[in-house]
Amino acid sequence: MLEAYKISYSQRKFAILQNIDVSVGYGELLVIVGPNGAGKSTLLSMLANEMGKNEEPIFFKKKTFEDWDEKELPHHKAKFSQSNSQDIPLSVKDVVMMGRYPYFNASPHKADHDAVAKAMQETDVTTLAARDYNTLSGGEKQRVHLARVLAQLDNDVAHKLVFLDEPLNNLDVLHQHRILHTIKNFTGRGNTAVMVLHDLNLAAQFADRVLLMKKGRIVSHDVPDKVFTKEIISGVYNFPCTICPNPVNKNPLIIFGT
Amino acid sequence: MLASAVLLLFLAVLSLYMGVYVFEKYSVAEVLKGLVTNDSTLSESDRFVMMDLRLPRISMAILIGSALAVSGTCLQGMFKNPLATPDLIGITSGASLFAALAIVLGASIRPYIPEVFHFSLLSFMAFLGALFTMVTVYRISTSNGKTNVIIMLLSGVAITALGFAVTGFLIYISKEEQLRDLTFWNLGSLGGATWTKNAILTVIVVVSYAFLINKGKALNAMMLGERDAQHLGIPVERIKKQIVLFTALMVGTSVAFAGTIGFVGLIVPYILRLIFKSNYHIILPMSAILGSVLLLAADTVSRTIAAPSEVPIGILTAFMGAPIFIAILVKNRKSMQ
């Protein structure tokens, strides 16, 4: 699905990412975790082709991003960014409809309206449809953009890829789980998701594989059970922790400060 | 959309009837009919007023109004701010500065070139001035796709001040005939309308609209931020280059032919935003028509309100535009800090 080798990025001679190899398979949910300044968001940007060229090409479905048709690519991959614009003087529905821009020229078709309605349902913003985007709270705006990203990938393409940079910030527990289930559902149909998360327990519960980073390097890249061990986590976060099996679902449960 | 097109047509017809000159024996409709059927009883002065004064002037108001409004809307989309208009960020001044240079310095070569190239020289210089200022202002005020509004407006102030200084100096050293040309530039007037100018304007407007008028979706998406727009398949860099080039072309030519008519690019999108929010998909094509309506109305008023003399049209647009400028400032004062 997505293969990248030797990703490096530095800003003013300060190395943010150093020689990172990542590959993500079909139907996989990869969660990137790590302490502040680990380079998680930068890695996601590099993988999503936002930062310009890496020295080694990044292959998405066996093709480099340069080889992709720029009109075709938005049907295959989308990204949810962390720093969403605060000032968009439009209605919520208009913002979600932007996700359908790759699909119509002059005015949206019925399929576009359907995709928007469905995406708004999934992220629970249907009741906000007519509201002015600028009057929403932070968490609501977040859900509007998630709906936009979901609407963008609502099509017949077989294997799609979504990047999500801390999609759960500002969300309450209900919506955190709802969004994660939606994403899990998405990857269950053969699609791929690469997501940056801060909450290790949610990562342990939902991820197929976890990529743990620190200071621009990969510490561990494996299934949650192998990554979330007492030695690795307390070392990387520089904080004591205990890890025991979650009594409900048997995933690793990380308890800090003990 | 249709309603505003009908309004424009109605205004254009109304404007034909307005004016100091009273047609000798026919009504406006009969004069028009006479022109079409080549009626020999039509007096020479009737024919002249209709064909060489009113019609070209109305056409020019429609073309320039539309061009200025569309330029304003596109710039606001690119700078992501409702105050980014050709006049406020100094593009008009840049264009008139270069035009003034062309008038004074071009005087020595002017007698030797045919009339069509007079316009071309002036328009070309005005276009260069507009392009140069736009690139400068954008470079100064924008980094990583985010515009610092205060820097943007202040660069406009600085360039306008420079424009005033140079134009003032040119007025000081220029001869009498050049002087008349220069003052005309500062006030703005559609009095110099001719069919040659209209033909040039039409070509420029048609070509520019072919590239710009369907960019509404792209401008909407750019409100998300440039990276997110790119994920939606919007070629942000290419679109920004097109906007810079074609608005410079339209503003430059408008300035060369009608001087600095301010605020059209501010008023029109502001009114449309009140109705349609910032949905560029709607307001970009609408501004093309509403711009014509506004400038045609203003020009008709300017030549009838104090007849037989003429109020410079820039005064009228400033009367409408300045309060709107203040209204936008008040509305955005929190986000400007």
Chai-1 contact restraints between the chains, C-beta under 6 A:
chainA,res_idxA,chainB,res_idxB,connection_type,confidence,min_distance_angstrom,max_distance_angstrom,comment,restraint_id
A,E50,B,R227,contact,1.0,0.0,6.0,A-B,restraint_1
A,E70,B,G233,contact,1.0,0.0,6.0,A-B,restraint_2
A,K71,B,G233,contact,1.0,0.0,6.0,A-B,restraint_3
A,P74,B,L232,contact,1.0,0.0,6.0,A-B,restraint_4
A,P74,B,G233,contact,1.0,0.0,6.0,A-B,restraint_5
A,A78,B,H231,contact,1.0,0.0,6.0,A-B,restraint_6
A,K79,B,H231,contact,1.0,0.0,6.0,A-B,restraint_7
A,S81,B,D228,contact,1.0,0.0,6.0,A-B,restraint_8
A,S85,B,L224,contact,1.0,0.0,6.0,A-B,restraint_9
A,S85,B,G225,contact,1.0,0.0,6.0,A-B,restraint_10
A,I88,B,M223,contact,1.0,0.0,6.0,A-B,restraint_11
A,P89,B,K277,contact,1.0,0.0,6.0,A-B,restraint_12
A,P89,B,S278,contact,1.0,0.0,6.0,A-B,restraint_13
A,L90,B,K277,contact,1.0,0.0,6.0,A-B,restraint_14
A,L90,B,S278,contact,1.0,0.0,6.0,A-B,restraint_15
A,L90,B,N279,contact,1.0,0.0,6.0,A-B,restraint_16
A,D94,B,N279,contact,1.0,0.0,6.0,A-B,restraint_17
A,M98,B,A221,contact,1.0,0.0,6.0,A-B,restraint_18
A,Y101,B,K217,contact,1.0,0.0,6.0,A-B,restraint_19
A,Y101,B,A221,contact,1.0,0.0,6.0,A-B,restraint_20
A,Y101,B,L232,contact,1.0,0.0,6.0,A-B,restraint_21
A,P102,B,L232,contact,1.0,0.0,6.0,A-B,restraint_22
A,P102,B,G233,contact,1.0,0.0,6.0,A-B,restraint_23
